[in-house]
Structure formats: structure tokens, C-alpha cells
Amino acid sequence: MSESLVVFITSSILVFSMGLFIFLERKFPYRQGLPFFREGIWIDFFWYSIVQNYVLKIVIFDLIIQPVNATWGSPSLQIVKDWPIGGQVLFFLVIHDFYIYWFHRWQHNSKILWRTHEAHHSATSVDWIAGSRSHALEIIINQTIEFAPMILLGVNPIVIPIKACIDGVWGMYIHSNIDVKSGRLQYFINGPEMHQWHHADQREVFFDNYSTKFAIWDWIFGTAYLPETKPIKYGLPYPFPKDYFLQLLALFKRVDENKLLENPAIKKYYGWRKSAMGIFRSPTAEKTTTPETAPFPSSEKQHLSS
């Protein structure tokens, strides 16, 4: 099967999955009453999913991985070249998921790394597209670590779009506002039941449920949290910018959007944005200030695993 055909098939699966998750969210909502055009959907869909993904694909593959492969790549490193396609996909799926569990956990427990991750937790409504909200630096780190070893170790080219498709579909699934009841499967395969709780603005789960695809990491390493109840609220316990560019800037400098609006040019930009993108916004008024501290104090850490 040609690489172009695999890209077409995986892209079709992604588009189909988007429609499926949107339908299931309306039919079986985890959180009742969440509107489709909720606050922040334009930022998540347009800026993070389309613009940022397009730019970072060029940065990660063309400007980082290809030069690295050209400099240090060697046939002697290509140890997976002759493996079956399924074996290659499964191998990199598991080892990357194991890595992302520990890096994700480190982000929540490091004041420096938390700054790369807090944008992801700033969404006050969690649905199929909310998972796309991740700071550019976080994506560069994780996807370089994900795909560079695959290419250096000689993975079949069609494995790249297959792995990317699995990442995309699974990311939409675990963030989806679908009332899934996996039963015992949730001990192994991660889903909305645990990941919706990970995005809750509630102390009991600030340091739990780090797994992405395989929930088993949380259960093995004592960070699983799966109560019978559902989260009350989502997002961060402190104010955070709503604008995409200010969310990127927040990694380096805290900015008060309200003060920025005193600048006529910025005020005009905000006014144009609100009027042009009004159909993508909820009636809820934006509130924009800046966080003063991060991450959550270690004294608040509570592992309430079963």
C-alpha cells in the first residue's frame, strides 16, 4: 500500500471520527447542556488544530527531524526496518505512551514544565476538540521525541500517518463529552471516564490520571482516580488568558488582557475578533487576567487511587 493512499485513508478516518464524536456528544453527553459552540471552540479548532498543527508539522519534521536524521541517521540504527507493520505500530504506540505518562506527570509536578502544559488545562469546557489546546513548545517536545526515534530506527513510512491517526482519534476520544462506561476495560484502555476528571478544577485530582492511551500506567503507578461522581468544574484554579497568542506568550511572560485592551490597536483586534467569530462563541463574557502561581502546591497532592 502506497504512503499517499495511507495518508488519504487515515485523514478520512480522522474526519469521520470528528463527526462521530460530535454526534455521540449530542446523543450521550457526559456533561449535560454543553453547547457545541462553547467558549474557546474557535481557538481550539482554528488556531490550535489547523494553524498551529500545520506550522508545527513543518518545524518538527522538516526543520528538526530531517536534519537530525541526515546528520546522525545510519542503516545500522534501523533495527525495526524489517518488522511487520503491525509490530512497528504497536511497539511505538506502547513505548511512546509510557514516555508521555511520565513526562505528563513531570509537567504537573514541576513549576517550569507546568508552564508548557497549563494552556492545555485552561479550557473550562472539555469536549472532542479541547485536547488540541496544547502550547507549541509542548507539542514540539513531545512530537519530536515521538517521531524522531521512529525515523532513526527505520520505521516503514506508512507507520507515521497510522501512528498520527491513532494519536488524533484517541486524543479526541479521551477528551470527548461522551458518557462512556468502560467497566473493567478502563483499567487498561483510557477513556473520557478518567480523563474528564483529569481536567477538573478540583483538588482531589490535581495530580492524577496522567495516562493518555493506556490507563494501566495510572493503576500501576498509583495515580488513578475514578470516583462514582462527575466533575463539578473544569479548567485552572486561577485566571489565564483566553487569546491564543497570549496563551503562547504566557509561557514566558504573564500578561493581563484587560490592561492590553487599553491599547486602541489591540482593542480593535478584539472587537473585530468578537464580531467576526461571534457564531463560534458562547454568550458567556470573556474574563481575562493572568495567573500568578503554578503549578499547584505539592501539599495539595492527594492520590486517591482505588
C-alpha positions as CSV (number, residue, x, y, z in Angstrom):
1,M,0.0,0.0,0.0
2,S,1.4,3.4,-1.0
3,E,2.1,6.1,1.5
4,S,-0.2,8.5,-0.2
5,L,-3.1,6.1,0.0
6,V,-2.4,5.5,3.7
7,V,-2.4,9.3,4.3
8,F,-5.8,9.5,2.4
9,I,-7.3,6.7,4.5
10,T,-6.0,8.0,7.8
11,S,-7.2,11.5,7.0
12,S,-10.6,10.2,6.2
13,I,-10.7,8.3,9.5
14,L,-9.9,11.5,11.3
15,V,-12.7,13.4,9.6
16,F,-15.1,10.6,10.2
17,S,-14.1,10.4,13.8
18,M,-14.7,14.1,14.3
19,G,-18.3,13.7,13.0
20,L,-18.8,10.6,15.1
21,F,-17.7,12.2,18.3
22,I,-19.8,15.3,17.7
23,F,-22.8,13.1,17.2
24,L,-22.2,11.0,20.3
25,E,-21.6,14.1,22.4
26,R,-25.1,15.3,21.5
27,K,-26.7,11.9,21.9
28,F,-24.9,10.7,25.1
29,P,-23.4,13.7,26.9
30,Y,-21.1,13.2,29.9
31,R,-21.8,16.8,30.9
32,Q,-25.3,17.9,30.2
33,G,-26.0,21.2,28.5
34,L,-22.6,21.8,27.0
35,P,-23.2,23.8,23.8
36,F,-21.4,22.9,20.6
37,F,-20.2,26.5,20.1
38,R,-18.9,26.7,23.6
39,E,-16.4,29.3,24.8
40,G,-13.0,28.8,23.2
41,I,-14.0,26.5,20.4
42,W,-12.7,28.9,17.7
43,I,-9.3,29.0,19.4
44,D,-9.2,25.2,19.8
45,F,-10.4,24.4,16.2
46,F,-8.8,27.1,14.1
47,W,-5.7,28.3,15.9
48,Y,-4.6,25.1,17.6
49,S,-6.0,22.3,15.3
50,I,-5.4,23.9,11.9
51,V,-2.9,26.8,12.1
52,Q,-0.6,25.5,14.8
53,N,-0.6,21.9,13.6
54,Y,0.3,23.0,10.1
55,V,3.1,25.2,11.2
56,L,4.5,22.7,13.8
57,K,4.4,19.9,11.2
58,I,6.9,21.9,9.2
59,V,9.0,22.8,12.2
60,I,9.1,19.3,13.7
61,F,9.6,17.1,10.6
62,D,11.4,19.5,8.1
63,L,13.5,21.7,10.5
64,I,14.2,19.2,13.3
65,I,13.8,15.6,12.5
66,Q,15.1,15.6,8.9
67,P,18.4,17.4,9.7
68,V,18.9,15.1,12.7
69,N,18.3,12.1,10.5
70,A,20.6,13.4,7.8
71,T,23.4,14.0,10.3
72,W,23.1,11.0,12.7
73,G,20.9,8.6,10.8
74,S,22.6,5.3,9.8
75,P,21.5,1.9,8.4
76,S,23.0,0.3,11.5
77,L,20.4,2.1,13.6
78,Q,17.4,0.9,11.6
79,I,16.6,-2.1,13.8
80,V,12.9,-2.1,13.2
81,K,13.1,-1.9,9.4
82,D,12.2,-5.5,8.8
83,W,9.5,-5.8,11.5
84,P,5.9,-6.3,10.4
85,I,3.9,-3.1,10.1
86,G,1.6,-4.0,12.9
87,G,4.5,-4.8,15.2
88,Q,6.1,-1.4,14.4
89,V,2.9,0.5,15.2
90,L,2.3,-1.4,18.4
91,F,5.9,-1.1,19.6
92,F,6.0,2.7,19.2
93,L,2.4,3.1,20.4
94,V,3.3,1.5,23.8
95,I,6.8,3.0,24.4
96,H,5.6,6.5,23.5
97,D,2.6,6.2,25.7
98,F,4.8,5.1,28.6
99,Y,7.1,8.1,28.0
100,I,4.1,10.5,27.8
101,Y,2.7,9.3,31.1
102,W,6.0,10.2,32.9
103,F,6.6,13.4,31.0
104,H,3.0,14.4,31.7
105,R,3.4,13.6,35.3
106,W,6.6,15.6,35.5
107,Q,4.8,18.6,34.0
108,H,2.2,18.6,36.7
109,N,4.9,18.4,39.4
110,S,7.5,20.9,38.0
111,K,6.9,24.6,38.2
112,I,9.0,25.1,35.0
113,L,7.4,22.3,32.9
114,W,3.9,23.2,34.2
115,R,4.2,26.4,32.2
116,T,4.3,24.4,29.0
117,H,1.2,22.5,29.9
118,E,-1.2,24.9,31.7
119,A,-2.7,26.1,28.4
120,H,-4.0,22.6,27.9
121,H,-5.8,22.8,31.2
122,S,-7.2,26.3,30.6
123,A,-10.3,25.1,28.8
124,T,-13.3,25.4,31.1
125,S,-15.3,23.1,28.8
126,V,-13.8,19.8,27.7
127,D,-15.0,18.1,24.5
128,W,-13.7,16.3,21.4
129,I,-11.6,19.3,20.3
130,A,-10.4,20.6,23.6
131,G,-7.4,18.2,23.6
132,S,-5.9,20.2,20.7
133,R,-5.2,23.1,23.0
134,S,-1.5,22.5,23.8
135,H,1.3,25.0,23.9
136,A,3.5,24.9,20.8
137,L,6.6,24.2,22.8
138,E,4.9,21.2,24.5
139,I,4.0,19.8,21.0
140,I,7.5,20.3,19.7
141,I,9.0,18.4,22.6
142,N,6.5,15.5,22.6
143,Q,6.2,15.0,18.9
144,T,10.0,15.3,18.3
145,I,10.5,12.6,20.9
146,E,7.7,10.6,19.4
147,F,8.6,10.6,15.7
148,A,12.4,11.2,15.6
149,P,13.2,7.7,17.1
150,M,10.7,6.1,14.6
151,I,12.5,7.6,11.6
152,L,16.0,7.0,13.0
153,L,15.2,3.4,13.8
154,G,14.0,2.7,10.2
155,V,10.2,2.6,10.6
156,N,8.2,2.0,7.4
157,P,7.0,5.4,6.2
158,I,3.3,4.4,6.3
159,V,3.6,3.9,10.1
160,I,4.0,7.6,10.6
161,P,0.5,8.6,9.4
162,I,-1.0,5.5,11.0
163,K,0.5,6.4,14.4
164,A,-0.5,10.1,13.9
165,C,-4.1,9.0,13.1
166,I,-4.3,6.8,16.3
167,D,-2.9,9.8,18.3
168,G,-5.6,12.1,16.8
169,V,-8.6,9.8,17.2
170,W,-7.6,8.7,20.8
171,G,-7.0,12.4,21.8
172,M,-10.5,13.3,20.6
173,Y,-11.9,10.3,22.4
174,I,-10.5,10.8,25.8
175,H,-11.5,14.5,25.8
176,S,-14.9,13.9,24.4
177,N,-18.0,14.9,26.3
178,I,-19.4,11.3,25.9
179,D,-20.8,9.4,28.9
180,V,-18.7,6.2,28.3
181,K,-18.9,3.4,30.8
182,S,-16.0,1.1,30.0
183,G,-16.2,-1.1,33.1
184,R,-13.1,-3.2,33.7
185,L,-11.7,-2.0,30.3
186,Q,-10.9,1.3,32.0
187,Y,-8.2,-0.4,34.0
188,F,-6.3,-0.9,30.7
189,I,-7.7,1.5,28.0
190,N,-8.0,5.1,28.8
191,G,-11.3,7.0,28.0
192,P,-13.4,10.0,29.0
193,E,-14.3,8.5,32.4
194,M,-10.8,9.2,33.8
195,H,-9.6,12.0,31.5
196,Q,-12.6,14.2,32.1
197,W,-11.6,14.1,35.7
198,H,-8.0,15.0,34.9
199,H,-9.2,18.3,33.5
200,A,-11.4,19.0,36.5
201,D,-10.6,22.1,38.7
202,Q,-10.8,20.1,41.9
203,R,-8.1,19.4,44.4
204,E,-8.6,15.7,44.7
205,V,-7.5,15.1,41.1
206,F,-4.9,17.7,40.5
207,F,-2.1,15.1,40.5
208,D,-3.9,12.0,39.0
209,N,-5.0,10.4,35.7
210,Y,-1.9,11.2,33.6
211,S,-2.4,8.3,31.1
212,T,-3.2,9.1,27.5
213,K,-4.0,5.8,25.7
214,F,-3.3,3.1,28.3
215,A,-4.9,3.7,31.7
216,I,-2.9,0.9,33.1
217,W,0.0,3.2,33.8
218,D,-2.1,5.2,36.3
219,W,-3.2,2.0,38.0
220,I,0.3,0.6,38.2
221,F,1.9,3.7,39.5
222,G,-0.8,4.8,41.9
223,T,-2.2,7.9,40.1
224,A,-5.6,6.6,39.2
225,Y,-8.7,8.4,40.2
226,L,-12.1,7.1,39.2
227,P,-14.9,8.0,41.6
228,E,-18.6,7.4,41.0
229,T,-19.3,11.1,40.8
230,K,-18.6,13.6,37.9
231,P,-16.5,16.8,38.0
232,I,-18.2,20.0,39.1
233,K,-16.0,22.4,37.2
234,Y,-13.1,22.4,34.7
235,G,-10.1,24.5,34.0
236,L,-7.4,26.2,36.1
237,P,-7.9,27.4,39.7
238,Y,-6.5,30.8,38.6
239,P,-7.2,33.2,35.7
240,F,-5.5,32.5,32.4
241,P,-5.5,34.4,29.0
242,K,-8.3,33.4,26.6
243,D,-6.5,34.7,23.5
244,Y,-4.4,32.2,21.5
245,F,-1.3,34.4,21.2
246,L,-1.4,35.4,24.8
247,Q,-1.6,31.7,25.8
248,L,1.6,31.1,23.9
249,L,3.2,34.2,25.5
250,A,2.1,33.1,29.0
251,L,4.9,30.5,29.0
252,F,7.4,33.3,29.1
253,K,5.6,36.3,30.4
254,R,2.3,36.8,32.3
255,V,0.1,39.3,30.5
256,D,-3.2,41.0,31.7
257,E,-5.5,41.1,28.8
258,N,-7.7,43.7,30.4
259,K,-4.7,46.1,30.5
260,L,-3.8,45.3,26.9
261,L,-7.3,46.5,25.9
262,E,-6.3,50.0,26.9
263,N,-4.2,50.0,23.7
264,P,-6.5,51.1,20.8
265,A,-5.0,48.7,18.2
266,I,-5.4,45.7,20.5
267,K,-8.9,46.8,21.4
268,K,-9.8,47.0,17.7
269,Y,-8.4,43.5,17.2
270,Y,-10.5,42.1,20.0
271,G,-13.6,43.9,18.7
272,W,-13.1,42.5,15.2
273,R,-12.5,39.0,16.5
274,K,-15.6,39.0,18.6
275,S,-17.8,40.3,15.8
276,A,-16.3,38.1,13.0
277,M,-16.2,34.9,15.1
278,G,-19.4,35.5,17.1
279,I,-21.0,32.3,15.9
280,F,-18.3,30.3,17.4
281,R,-18.6,31.9,20.8
282,S,-20.9,31.2,23.8
283,P,-22.9,34.0,25.3
284,T,-20.5,33.9,28.3
285,A,-18.4,37.0,28.6
286,E,-14.7,36.6,28.5
287,K,-12.7,37.3,31.6
288,T,-9.0,37.8,31.2
289,T,-6.4,38.2,33.8
290,T,-3.2,36.4,34.5
291,P,-2.0,33.5,36.7
292,E,0.4,34.4,39.5
293,T,1.4,30.9,40.6
294,A,1.9,27.4,39.1
295,P,1.7,24.6,39.5
296,F,-0.5,23.5,42.3
297,P,1.4,23.2,45.6
298,S,2.7,19.7,46.4
299,S,1.0,19.9,49.7
300,E,-2.3,19.6,47.9
301,K,-1.2,16.4,46.3
302,Q,-3.8,13.6,47.0
303,H,-3.6,10.2,45.4
304,L,-7.0,8.6,46.0
305,S,-6.5,5.6,43.9
306,S,-8.6,2.6,44.4
